[in-house]
Structure formats: structure tokens, C-alpha cells
Amino acid sequence: MSGNGEHTSIRLLAVVCVMAILAGCSRPTTLEQVRSEGVLHVITRHAPSIYYEGRNGPTGFEYELVQRFAKSLGVELRVRVVEGNAEILSILDRNYAHIGLAGLTASPDRKANYQTVPTTLATESIVIYNRDVMRPGSIDDLIGSDIHVVGDSNHIRHLEQLAPDHQGLNWHVHADLDTAGILQRVESGEFPFAVVDANELALNHIFFPDIKRGFSLNEPEKLAWLFPPQQDDTLVKAAQTFFAQVEDDGSLAQIKERFYGHLDRLNYVGARTFVHHVRNRLPQYETLFQDYSEKYGIDWRLLAAIGYQESHWRPNAVSPTGVRGIMMLTRNTASYIGIDNRLDPEKSIKGGARYFRKVHEQIPADIPEPDRTWFALASYNVGYGHLEDARRLTEGAGRDPDRWMDVKEFLPLLAQKEWYSKTRFGYARGHEPVTYVQNIRRYYDVLAWMKDPADATDEVANHDAFNMTPEPVSDDSMSDDRPLLPKALGQTPPTL
């Protein structure tokens, strides 16, 4: 009996298996598994271009994208951070994560080992050197020298490809260093030459003014998300669809502008001068910036960046048009906000904080941050009426009037008769507010890096500039005929 029972069970099991196959029953796809669990598992590492913890939570260019991707799937995003790319690749090899964000390109060898989806952001392997070293013009100038690179990076492959035709090309791989560690050692002169990713150099260059850019080892290559080889292609196809959507609706360009759109400010002289002033001028006024920023609910480093753009923190600064003081207030503006002595540092900073708060509140509340802050800065510089003119021109051209990346293209048109003749408030030197905003964003970056290394990135982009509870401002709302705000004083730092 027992033997017949075993045979019966086997036959039943076989029938069930055949029925399951005929019915099309199979293991759920990767995308189905993600949606069923309700979680997208991502493995990554710390880097300004990928992922980092800001004061207001996690952020970074790649993180912002993958967060939107998870939201598009209707699932929770769970991020695990590891030390470096070797560990990321190891975890993907074992299929322990759905996506790897490593800042790597979709090279042929990676395509052979992983599924890849390009992010549309391209990078190059850039040779950098200390400014006290003779500038290398080509790879031949590096033969016999030590070249330093991060382990498991894009650069090793490019060096290996060049090595057969350039005997004596030597490089050292540093598994224990990240890009910031390499940059620090080139800055100090410990490493005369190194190779880093162009996008990471762009994000960090201002913090290392003694580093100079040499030449590229390769043509631009797109960075990619990496997927385990064991997965089917359903999640990959969903990611491809996602990138097509965010590129079409403009949100991808907006994220790029947020993290990379202001990085072309400050050359070597401008950066060194600013750092010198941070160390020697700012301490006299830092407490005032902090006190009045707290009172009016503004990040003090943003207020200090505005003050530097206006006057280079010179309390007796006076422009030919009559604006004066650290915050370069006009006479009408000072009277409007109750400031009787524009040359008094405390009163000037107080007035600037109070006025900027009011300008920020004037910007429509449905404009999301950080664009609302960029608009407030532009309005602080050129006046709310001119800003609204530019927004109307933007909308009339079929662009988004609530996005800074669109409006900043139309502000300069206010200096051209064919355009300003169609506006309510007429002529304005519209290129100035664009430069003004970009400069302040970059000054802010450096202040965040110098004053709080944990926040060595653009925090305003992460909605931190107005994250405090301000003292109520009871004045009536400003109208278009309120006094225009002060223009920036001094030379505009040239681009890199």
C-alpha cells in the first residue's frame, strides 16, 4: 500500500507540474517581484554626484533619479550604502540588490557582465595636476610619472587601452580612496597627477583651487545604472521607459540644472579670494548673519552669500548708483524696511534678511523649491516686476514659467528692445540676475563646505534655505511699484 501511495503522489505531482506549465504559471518577473514586495533595493556609495546625506535627508543627482523611478513604480526606495564600487559589483553579482549606482559607464566589459541603462549624464576621464607642476599636454608627458586613480573606476580601462602604445605609463590604484581623497592629495602636492571623472571634478573643483584640469583620456561616455545579470529584463525596460519620460517632460533637465547648472562660476583667482575673505572678513559678521537669518527663517550661509555677492562683505561699500553697505540697500529699500543707517553692518544685515524674506514670500508659493529661492534671488537683484516680465515671456514661448532653468534663458532678453517693448516694466539688464543667482549658488557651496564639511554640497538645492520658522513679517504685501532691489557690486567672477 505504501508503495502504491508513493506512486500516486508522484503522479499527482507530475500532473500538477504539467498543468502549471500549460497554464503558463512561472516565476514572477523582476518587476512583478518589486511591485509585490513594494520595495526597490538599491546599492550605492557616497559621492556628491551619486548619493550623500544632507541636513534634510539623502540627496544627490543619481539618488534623486532613482527616488523618482521608485515613485513611478509605486514602491518604497531602500538604499544601502557601501564603501566602494568593488562591493557594489559584488552585491550585484550575488543578485542582492535590484540596481547599483556606482558612477560607472556602460563600457563593453560591464555590458558583458551586467545589464545597463544609461542615465543620459556623460563623463570623461580627466587628467588633473597640481598648479605647481608643469602642465601635461598629452599622455606622452605623463610617461615616467605616477598617475593616481580610484579603484574600480572608469579610468583604469582607459589607461590600460593607452598603455601598449605608451611604454612607461604607470598608474597607482587606490582602493581606499574616493575622488575627494584623490583631489585632496593633488591639491596638497602629494600626488602631482591623477585621473578623475569630469562630473565629479565639476562638483568639487571650487573646493580645490590649486588643482588644474589637463586633458581627457577618452570621448564622453554615459554613466549607467547597473542591474544584476540574473534578473530578467522587465525592470531594465521599466527604467528605460522612465528615462524616456523624464527626458520628455523636462524633469531630467531640471535635476541636472539643480546639481550642475551653477558650477561654471569662479576661476582660480575668484575662488582663492573668496576663501581668503571667508577666513578674514566673514568672522566679523558671521554672528550677525546667523542671528538675523534665524530671526527671518533663512539659512545663514545663503544670506552671507548674498552679502558677499553684493559687497564682498565690505560695510562701507558704495556704488555709483547710491546703493551702500554690506547688503547694498537702496535708500528707498532701507526706508521701506525701517533701516536708518545703511553703513551700519548690523542694520544692513538685518535689513537684507528682512527684505529677502519678504521677496521670497512674494514669489508664488506653488513654485517648488529650490526654484522659488532662485526666483527670489533674481527678484532681489532685478526687481519683482522684471522677473514677472521674464516669466510671461517664458510662458509665451511655451516654456515653464515656474522653472528657473527656463526663465533664466529669457531674463537676458529684457535688454533687447524687440522683447522689452512687449513687457509691462520695460528695459532691464537681464543678464545680471542670471549671473547673480549662479554666483550666489556657488558661494553658498563653498560656505557649506568650509563651515560644515558634512554639507559640502549645494544644500539650497535640497530645500534647506528656508527650513526654519521665521519671525512673522506683518507689512502689507509688496506690489510691482515697490523699489527695485540693489544690483550686484564688483566684477563678476569669470567662468572656469
PyMOL commands that set and color helices and strands:
alter all, ss='L'
color gray80, all
select helices_A, chain A and resi 2-22+30-37+61-73+85-93+108-113+139-142+154-165+179-188+198-207+234-248+251-260+268-280+282-284+286-296+300-311+331-336+345-362+371-382+384-396+404-415+417-420+431-451+453-455+459-462
alter helices_A, ss='H'
color red, helices_A
select strands_A, chain A and resi 39-45+52-54+57-59+76-82+99-101+115-123+125-130+146-150+170-174+193-197+211-216+221-227
alter strands_A, ss='S'
color yellow, strands_A
deselect
rebuild
show_as cartoon
